[in-house]
């Protein structure tokens, strides 16, 4: 019975993923777009959308750790690929696995300039959609050794190599941000709203909405197909039980 349970869990996971994609899209459709000037004129904090160009925050631009590119935001990730050994039935089995050993985002807030003013995005580790990938590199482990004129790669550990990935948002990148906006210490800020998605995107609202719609259908249709397949499987097993 373990296999049918796994199938149903996968199906429910896909349905849940589709639901959260739909919820995110519905929130975008229902949230008003305001300019920085309109936010500044308001007396109370408000959940809204802001569209503009990415600009450095009060601390200035930052340098991405792997590429060294100037940016306002980055994500740097390192994955190790290694051989895993285990013994079953008196035999040694070797599989290649991967594990993330470093996954860091820029802690410095950045601004969004829309022509009427600038708002500071306090992302605090929130995910960012559509950032440009600036590094995609795999470095095999070990050292190059020249032996009798032959270049060989020598590696005595179970580590096979490291994969380096980096994503950045350069200054001037068009941005779409949905969050709780208000004035803090005489500075317009946007942060994670209570009970609502915090959306930070380097692609337009229209592009993001289209992508969320596709992902929503994938989740709903895929989840329905997986669960239906599981029910059919159980029915066949019951008939031949």
Residue, then its C-alpha position, 0 to 999 in steps of 0.5 A: x500500500x505504500x506505492x498508492x500512498x506516495x502517488x496520492x501525496x504527489x497528486x495532492x502536492x501538485x494540486x496544492x502547488x496549483x492552488x498557491x499559483x492561483x492565489x498569487x495570481x488572484x492577489x496580483x489582479x486584486x491589488x492596486x498599482x500606485x506610484x511612489x508619490x501616491x504612497x507618500x501622500x497616503x496617511x496609512x500603510x497600504x498593500x499595493x503594487x509598484x512598477x519602476x527601475x531597480x536602483x541601489x539602496x542607501x548602502x549603494x550597489x553591491x558586487x555579486x560574489x562569483x561574477x563580480x558584477x555590480x548589482x542591487x540584488x544577488x543570489x549565490x548557490x553552491x551545490x556539491x556532487x558526490x558519490x554515496x556508498x552503501x552496502x545492501x545484501x553484502x554488496x556495495x552500491x554507489x550512487x551520485x548525489x547532490x547537496x546544496x552547501x551554500x545558498x545566500x541572497x543579498x541582505x541589502x535592500x534596494x530601491x525601485x524608482x518610478x519617476x515620481x520617487x523611490x521606494x525602498x524594498x526590504x526584501x529580507x531574504x524573500x524570493x525574487x522572480x525572473x532574475x538574470x543568471x550571471x554564473x552557471x559553472x561546474x568545476x570537477x574536483x581533484x587536480x590536473x597532473x601531467x604524467x609522462x606527457x599525459x594530462x590526468x585528473x586525479x581525485x582521491x575523495x568521493x566529491x566529484x565537483x561543485x556547481x556554482x550558480x548566480x543570479x543578479x538584478x542589475x541597476x536599471x532593471x525594470x521591476x514589479x513589486x507587490x507588498x505593504x508600502x508606507x513611510x518609515x523614518x521619512x523613507x518610503x518602504x515596501x515589506x512583506x504584507x500580513x496574510x498576503x504574498x510578497x512578490x518581487x519580480x524582474x519580469x513584468x506583471x503581465x509576464x508573471x501573471x501568464x507564467x502563474x496561469x500556466x503553472x496553475x493549470x499544470x498543478x491542477x491538471x497534473x495533480x488530477x491525472x496523478x490522483x485519477x491514475x492512483x484510483x485506477x491502480x487501486x481499482x485494478x488491484x482490488x479486481x485482481x485482489 
